[in-house]
Amino acid sequence: MKKFIGDPSKWNALIAGLPNTHLLQSWEWAAFKAKFGWEPFPFTWETLTPDSHGLYRILAAAIILKRTIPIKGFSARLGILYIPKGPLLDWNDQPLRTRVLDDLQLYAKDQHAVFLKMDPDLIIGIGIPGTDNQQDNSTSQVIKNELESRKWSFSNEQVQFRNTAMIDLSSSEDLIKSKFKQKTRYNINLAVKKGILVRKGTVADLSMLYQLYAETSIRDGFIIREESYYHSIWQSFMTASGSNTAPFAVPLIAEFDGKPVAAIFVFGFSSKAYYLYGMSSEQHREKMPNYLLQWEAIKLARERGCLEYDLWGAPDDFNESDPLWGVFRFKEGLGGTIIRSIGAWDYPVNPFVYNLYTQVLPKVLNIMRSHGRSQTKRSLIN
């Protein structure tokens, strides 16, 4: 485990060639999180011996985020560690994953952390469980057993979605569209017929987009952060540049008679695009702007050279009682393949404090959710 001390611009190029690379392991994502209380530490793992040219090849990498939390009754600030969508490595390589896990556990102990959380993009299967399309990764159960034997536990706090829907962009637009459900294709054509136009947004649109996002959060019952948080992430990725491995973000805005009625943010890194944020107004929803936005996002991602489009989120349990079921049915119409991942796992360095933390945290989050909902409503009024 070696700390990365090279040019930050080289980090993205380095991880772009690793298995299961992800936007949340990009340098820009770490820099963004650093503005909001997280300290990033980038690490790599090299081959144990050099090649014929005397060079060591990078086999794995991870940006570890560290945050210290003051808690009443404790003399010291408590540290937690998190590897979003990492570490990046070939999880089928047993000796390598042993090295990586050994080093991560030792690092967590050296940092006197309460726990280390990771949620690698490790696929445990594709397709909806119980259907003819279900396929499972035979290695995943072996890895789960290894984690449990190492005292890792499946986390009660799943920061990222465990499952998602992925669209293959490697074929032609016609073939991609042919995999849509008939109703989805109909609604795309309806949006065009009803006069919905889609344009690329600019930094000047960010305040409007936040207001639209806040309206959506109140209507759909989810909590969002303060406006500065979203301005920071949106602008950081919209203006990222320098190399062809730099991530990007493009807001797509659907308008009717020149007025915004819906929007999405399309992020991209390496060969993958991501649908991270979606927002819409109550007005003109019957004109189906969200369907046209996703079609335009697919075309944009292909133009940017992306081979996959991650629709960012599918139910944990594939039944109508799951909170994501309605959103999933919309995404299902776009013809994506269900990808199931291993989810977030915690390594408790201090089991007593970890148990206390996990018991107190849900109560704190409920208070924050209540406060956040009220704050969002006030922001719309003001």
N, C-alpha and C positions, 0 to 999 in steps of 0.2 A: 504494500500500500504506500504509494508515493504521492506527496502533495504536489499538485500542479502549480508551477510558478512561472509558466511561460506567458507569452502574449495572450491576453484574453480573447483576442479575435481568432486565435487558433483553436480554442476549446471546441467551438461548434464543428469545425472541420474534423477534429479528432473524434468526436462522438458520433458524427454522421455515419461513420462506417461501422459502428458497433451494432450488435443485434438489439432489436427492440428499442432503438433510440427514440427519444420523445421530446416534445416541445418543453415540458416542465423540467428537463435537464439541460436546457440551453443556458448560455451565459446571460442572456437578456432576462430570462425568467428569474434567475438568481439575483441579478442586479435590481430587478423590480422588488422582489421580496425583501431585499436589504433595506429598502426605504420604509418598510413597515415592521421593523423589529427583528428580522431574521438575519443572522450572520452566515454567509455562505463559505463553505470549505470544499474546494474541488480536489478530488483524488483520482489516481489512476493505478491500474495493476498491469505490470509488464510481463513479458515472457521471462522465465527464470534464467535462460541462457541467450546470448546474442545469436543472430543469424550469421551467415557467411561473410557479411559486410561489417560485422561488429555492432549491429544495431539491435535494439530491443523493441519489440512490437507491443503496442498497447492492446491488451485483451479485455479490459473492463474499466469502467469509470463510474464515478458518482459525485454529484454535488450534494454535500450534507448541509442542511440548514440547521442552525442552532438558535434557540431562543431561551432566554432566561426569564423566569417568572417569579416575582416576589409573592410569597404566601404568608399571611399572618401566622405567627406562632413558630416560624422557622427562622433561624438566625441567618441562613444563607439563601441566596437566590437559587431557585431550582432550575436546572437546565433540561430542556428536552431537545431531541435530535430527530430530524425528519428528512427522508430521502424521497422526494416526490417523483413517482414513476421511475424509480431506480432501485438498486444499481443496474447499470447496463452491462450485460454479459450474456454469453451463451449458457443458459441455465442447464442445458443437457451435459455440459462439461463438468463432471463431478469433481475432479481435482481443483478446477478453477473456482467453482462455487464454494468449495470448502475453504480455500484461501480467502476469498472475499468475505464470507460469513465470519471466519475466525478473526480477520482484521477489523471488521465492523464492530464485533462484540468487544474486542479489546479496546478499540477507540472509544466506544461508549463508556466503558469502565474508566479509562484514563480521563475522560471529560467529566466524570462524576455526574453523569446524566441520570435523570429519573428513569428514562427509557429512550429507546431508539425505535422509530417507526419507519417502515418502508412499505411501498406499494408498487413493486415493479410491474411493468407491462408484460407479465409472464402469463401466457395464454394457457388455460387449463382445458379449454374446449371451444368448439364453435357450434352454432345452431342452438335452438331452444331445447332444453332437456325434455326428454320424453317424446320427441318427434323423430321422424325418419331422417332428418338432416343433422341430428346430433352426432358430433364426433368429439371424443375426449383425448386429451394428451396423457398418455400412459405414464410419462415422467412426473406429472404434476403431483400425484399422490405420493410418490417417493420423496419429492421435495417437501411436501407438507409434513410427512413423517419425520424428515430430518430436522425441520424447523421446530417441531414439537419436542423432539429429543434434545434440542439445544435450548429449550425453555422459552422459545418464542411462542406467542399466542395470537390467534386470530383476533384482530382489534375490534372493540366495540365502537370505536370511532373511525368510520370509513370516510376519510377526507375526500377521496376521489371516487367516481363511479367504478364499481367492480366490473360491470358489463357495459358493452356499447354495441352500436351498429356501425358496420364499416362498408363503405361503397368502393368497389374496385373501379379505378379510373383509367386503367391501362387499355381498355377497349375504346371503340368509337363512341361519340355522343349518341348516335342512333341506337347502338346496342345497349348502352347504359340506360337510355330512356325506355327501351323496350322491356326492361326488367321492373319498371315502375308498375304499381297497380293501376288498373284502368281508371279508377277514380282520381288518382294523383295526376295522371296525364290530363284528364278532363279538367281538373281544377287549375292546372298550369295554363291551359288554353283559355279557360274562363277568365283568369286574371288579366291576360293580354287583351281579350275581347272587351272586358269592362274598363279598360283604360289605365291599368296599373303599369307604371313605368319604374324601372330599377336603375339607380345610379350609384356610382362609387362615392362614398363619403369622404370628407376631409377633416382635418383637426378642428376646423371651424364648426363642425356639426356635433362635437362631443357633448356640449351642454344639453343640446336638444335630445341627443341619444340617451343621456342619463335620465332626463325627465321621462322619456318614453319607457325606459327600463324600470324606473321607479313605479310608474303607472302599472306596468305589467306585474311587478312583484306584489303590489297590493291586491290586484285582481285575482292573481293565481295563488296567493298565500305563501310566497317564499320570501326569505329575508335577504336583503342586499346591504352592502357596506356604504360608507359615505362617498360622496361624489368624487373627492380627491383620489380615492383608491382606484376608481375606474378610469378617471382621466389619466392617471399615471400609467396604468398598464396599457390602455388603448393607445396613448400617444407614443409610449416607448416602442411598441412593436410596429406602429404605423410608420415611424421614422427610422427604424432599424435599417442599416445599410452597411455596405463595405465589401462583403464577399458574397459569393453565390450560395454560401451556406448560412447566411444570416436569416433569422426567422422574419416573418412578416405578418401584418394584420391589415385587413381591408374591410371597412364597414360597407355593407350594401344596404341601400335605403330604398324602400318601395314607396312611391308617391302616387297620389291621386289628385288631379287638378293642382299639381305643384305642392301639395301638402304631404308631409311624411305620415304614413299610416302603419308601417312596420319596418323592422331592420334586423340585420344579423351581423355579427362579426365573424369573418373567416380568418383564422390564424393558419400559419404554415411553417413547417420546419422540415428540413431534409426532403424526403419524398412524400410527406404526409400533410394533409390539410385537416383543420379541426373547426368544428362548429361550437364555439365556446359560449357565445351570448346571443340571445334572441329577445326581441321586444316588439310589442305591437300596441296599437291604440284600439279602443272599443269601436271606433268609427271605421266603416267600410270593411269589416271583417268578412262580410258575405262575398266580397270580391276576391277572396282567396289570395291575398298578397304573399302569405308565408310560403305557399307552394312555388310561386314564381321565384321568390328569393332563393330557395334551395336549389332550383334549377340553375339560376345564375351563379350561385356559389360553386356548383359542380363545374360549370364551364370556366369560371375564374381559376379554380384549383388546377384544372387541366392545363390552362394557359401558363400557369406558374410552374409546370413540370411535375406536379404532384401525381403520385400513382394510387393514393388512397385518400378517402375522405372520411374522417372519424366524426360521426354524428353526436358523440359525447354524451353517452348515457343511455342505459336500457335498464329495465327492472331487475331487482335482485331475484324476485320470484315472478315468474311469468304467468300471472293470473290477474284478474280484474281488480283485485283488492290492493294491488301494489300502487303506490302514489304516482308512479311513472307510467302507468298503463296507458293513459290517454295520449301522452306525448309519444310513447313507444308506437302506438298505432299509426300516428302521423309519420314517424320515421320508417316504420315498416313498409309504408306505401312507397318509399323511395328505393326499395329493393336492396337494402343493405343486408349484410351477413352478420348474424349475432356473434360477437366475440366475448367469451367469458374469461376473466382473469382471476388470478389468485387472491386479489384484494390486499388490504393493508394488514400487516403483521407487526406486533410490538415485541421488543426485547426489553423486559424490565430489568434494569440494573439494580434498582432499589425496590424490591417487591412491595415493601410496606408503604412507601410513599407513592408508588405506582397505583396500588389499590385505592389509597386515599384520593389520589388525583382523579382516577377514573370514576370514583363515586361522587366526587364534588363537581367534576366538570359538567356532567349532564344538567345539574341544577343551575350552574352558572350560565350554560348555553341557553337554557329556557328563559332566564332573566334577560340575557342579551337579545334573544329573539323578540321578546315582548318590547324591549326598549327600541330595538331596530325597526320594528314595524311602526311604532309611534313616530320615530324620527323620520322615517320615509314619508309618512303621511304629512308631517309638518313641512317637509321640504317641497312637497307639491303645492301646499297652500301658500307658502312663502315665495 
